[in-house]
C-alpha cells in the first residue's frame, strides 16, 4: 500500500501512512515559470493499492489534485482511493440565483473521474456525498479524534453553536464523559451571527464549543462571549477544519482560552490528527 500526499496534506499523509503501515511515496510538486503546476510521482505504483491525500482548497489545490490523479492513472495500480480531507466549495451546495453553478457538485464531477473510491472528512453537507455517481464515496467523522483531544485537555461541558451540530456535540460529550447542549444561533448575514440568550449550566466550568469549520470566527466569537456571560471559567474552541480567514485567530484569542483544529488544514492550531479515523475506513 502506498500513500501520496498533496502539498496541502504533508502532515496528514505521513500520519496516515504510519497508521496503515504503508509506504509514503515521494512526489515532486512545483510551478513552471508561468505559474502553472507541475507534479511528478517519483516511485512506481504498479500492483499496489494507492491512497492520495489532497484537498480541494484553495483553488490551486483543485488543479494539483487533478494532476496527481492523472499521474496515478499512468500506473497499473490495484485500487485508487482519493482522500479529500477538506472538501473546498462544500458550503456552496445550493443555487440561490438564476445562472449560478452548484459549485460543490462541480467539484464532485471533476474528482469522481479517476478514483475507485473517495473519502471526505466531516464534509459540511452530507448530501454532497450523494452526488458521487461514478465512484464509491463516504464521509469520515473526525469527532472521535476531537473528543480524545478534548478529554486529554480536560473539559466539563460540550456545546455546539447551533442545533444543527447538536448530534456532534452529544457524540463528543459521551466520549469525553460530560454533558452537552447547543446554543440558538441566528445568522444575520455572511459575517454576522446572533446568539439568543439561553440558560445553560456552565458557571465555573471548562466549556468546549465544537464545530466542523471555523472560517471567519464570527459564530464562535459570539458563542464564546455568551458562554463567558453565563459564567464559563474557560472556553475552548474546537473544529475539524480550521480555515481562520483574515483576522479570525486574533478575534478568537480575545474570547477563547484555547483554539484547536485537526490536520485536515495544517496550521498553528493543529492539535489532533484524523488519520486514525481515515485509516479505519481504509483497512
N, C-alpha and C positions, 0 to 999 in steps of 0.2 A: 504494500500500500504506500502511495506517495501523496504528500500534501504540498500544495503550491500556495504561496501567499502573495497576494497583490500588495502594492505599496501602501495601501491603507490598513493592512492587516498583518504586519510582520509579527507582532507580539502574539496575537491570537492564533495565527497559523502555526507558530512554534509551539504554543501550549497545546494545540490540538494534536500535532504530531507526537508530542510526548504522551498525551492521553491514549492515543491509538497505537503507540509503539511503532510509528510509521516513519518513513524517510522524508525529511524536509528537503524538497527538491530546490536546487539553485536556479534562480532566474535572473535575467538581466532586464532592467526596465530603465529607459532613459528617453530623452527627447531629441529629435532631429533639430538642426538649426532653425527650421521654420516653425518649431513648436509642436509638431506632430509627435505622437507617442511611438516608441519602438519597444517591443518586448521580444524576449527570446528565452526559451526553456533550455537549460544547459545540460540536462541529464535525460536519458531515454525513459519513456513511459510505457513502452511496449509490454503487453501481458501483465499490466498492473492495474489495480483499482486506483483511480486518481480523484483527489479532492482539491478543488480550487476554492480558496477563501478570499473573497474580494467584494468590496462594497460598490454600490451604485450611487455614491455621494462622495464628494461633489461631482459636478458634471463630467469632469475629465476622467473620473474613475469608471464611468459608464463605458467610455471608449476603451479604457485599459482592460476592463473585464471582458469585453467582447473580443479584443485582440488576444488575450490569454486563452479564451475559449477556443478561438480559431487555431491558435498554436497547438493546443492539446489535440485538436482534430487531426493533426498531421501524424499522430502516433496511433498504433494499434493497441489501444488500452482495452481493458476488460469492461470497466464501468466508470462513468464520469459523474461525480456529484459536485454540483456548484453550491457552495455555502455563501449566502449573501447576509453578512452579519447585520448591517444596517441597510435596509432597502429604501434608497432615496426615492422621493416622489410618492411615498405611501400615503402621505396626507392629502394628496390630490387624487382622490379615488372617486370623485363625483364631478359631474358637469353642472355648472351653475348658470352659465350664459350660452346662448347660441354661438357656435363657431369655436368653442373651447374643446381641447382634447381631454380625454380622461387619461392623465399623464401616467398614473400607476399602471394602467392597462397597457400603455405603450411600452413601458419598461418590461413588463411581463412578456409581451410579444417578442421583444428583442432578445431576452435572456433565455427563453424556453427552447430556442432553436438547437442549441448544442448539447446540453447535458442530459443524462438519463434520469437525473433526479435533482431537485432544487430544495435546499433548506434555508429558511429565513429565521431570524431571531426576533421574537416579540414585535412582529410586524404591526404597524399602527392600526390597520384594519384587517381583521381575519378574512373578510370577504375577498380580498385580493388573491388569496391562495386559489380560490375557485376559478380565477381567470387563466390559470395554467392548464392548458388542454393538451399540448404536445408532449408534455413530460410530467412525471410524478412530482408533486410539491407538498411540503409540510412545514408548519411553523413550529419552532422550538421555543419553549418558555425558559427565560433566564431567572425566573422567580426563586427557584431553589438555591441557586448560587448567591443571589442577592440576600436571601433570608439567612444563609450561613454566615455571610459577612456581617449582617446586622446583629446576629446573635453574638458573634465574636466582639463587636463593638460594645454591645450592651444597650438594648433599648427596652422600654417598658410599655410602649404603645405604638401601634402602626395605623396610619391613616392614608387614605387615598384623597387626592384633591377634588374628586367628584365621584358621583355614584357609579359612573361608567367603569371606573377602575376598582370598585369595591371588592370584586371577586379576587383580584390580585392581592389586595391588602389583607383579605381574610386568609388567603393561602399562605402568605408570608407570616402573618400573625400566628397561625397554627404551628408553623415550623419553628418560629422563634419561641413560642410558648407564651404569647401575650395577647391582650385584647386588640381589636381593630375596629375602625369606624371610617366614615367618609365625611367630607365637607360638602357643602352645597355651593356649586360654582355657577356663575352666570357670565358668559363671555360677551363683553360689550363691543369689542372689535378685535382685529387680528393681534393687537398687542396689549389689550386691556381686559382684565377679568375682575369680577366682583365676587367675594366670598360672603355668603349670607351668614349672619350670626347663628351659631348652633351650640348647644350645650354638650360638650364632650369632657369627660372626667380626666383631664390631662395635667391638672395642677401638680407641680413638683416632679413631673415625670420626664423621662427622656423619650421624645417622640420622633418616629421616622415617618416622613412623607415619601410615599413610593409612587413612581410613575414610570411609563415606558420611555418617554422622551422629555428632556429638558432642553428647550430651544432658546427663547428669549429670557426665560426665567420668570416671566410675569406671573404665571399661575402659582409657582412655588413661593415666590416672594410674598404674594398676597396671603397664601395659605399659612406660611410660617409666621407672618405678622399676627394673624388671627390666633394661632396656637400660642404664641407668646402672650397675647392679650388674655387668653384663657388660663395662663399660669404655667405653661410648659417650662421646665427647667432648662432643657436643651432641645434643639430641633436639628435633626439630621435629614438632609435631602438625598434621596437615593433613586437612581434611574438606571435603566439598561443602556440607553443611548444618550450620551452627553454631547449635544450639539454646541451649546453655550455660544449662541450668536451674539456678536457685538460685545457689550459690557456685561453680559449675563453673570459671569462669575463674580465680578465686582459687586453687582447688585445682590447676589445670593450671599456673599460673605458678610453683608451688612445685617442679615437677619437669620442666617443659618450658622450653627456651630460647626457643621461639617457637611461637605458635599461629596458623594461618592457615585461612581458610574462603573460600567463594565468595560471590557476591552473590545467591544464592537466598534467603538470610535476611540482610538487611543489618545489620551490627553492627561493633563496633570492630576485629574480626579480619579483616574482609573484605579480601582481598588480591588476588583474581583474579576475573574475570568468566566466566560460562558462556555469555555472549551469542554468541561465535563458534560454539560447538558447536550452539546452538539455531538460529542463522541457517543453518548448513549443512543442517539438516533442513527448513528452510522454503523455501530457494531452489529 
